[in-house]
């Protein structure tokens, strides 16, 4: 909402840009914390640099196997899918921004709310 209201930012040092950036950093921190607490066995969604590095290391290990190491095929597959989906999301975001400007920032919260509704509508497993 801040980016839509105040953006686009011609001056990155203006208080509006700084506050918007800080709110976005806080949102990323929350996403990272939620992942670590609730999705610990899934590949990280906030650390594409680390994920991409691990994918490249796994590919290198599969091409040039080292003695005593085993390629983690399941991890390579799962992380590769994450990188591809991330790239597709970046492309979609760029297209939305080119078409709608900062108003495209409405899409992520709408998708999150829809995902939450789907999650909450699933039947709960008996404990």
Secondary structure, DSSP 4 states (H G I P E B T S, - for coil): -HHHHH-S-S-TTSHHHHHHHHHHHHHHHHHHHHHHHH-TTSPPSS-HHHHHHHHHHHHHHHHSPPTT----HHHHHHHHHHHHHHHHHHHHHHHHHHHHGGGGGHHHHHHHHHHHHHHHHSPPPP-
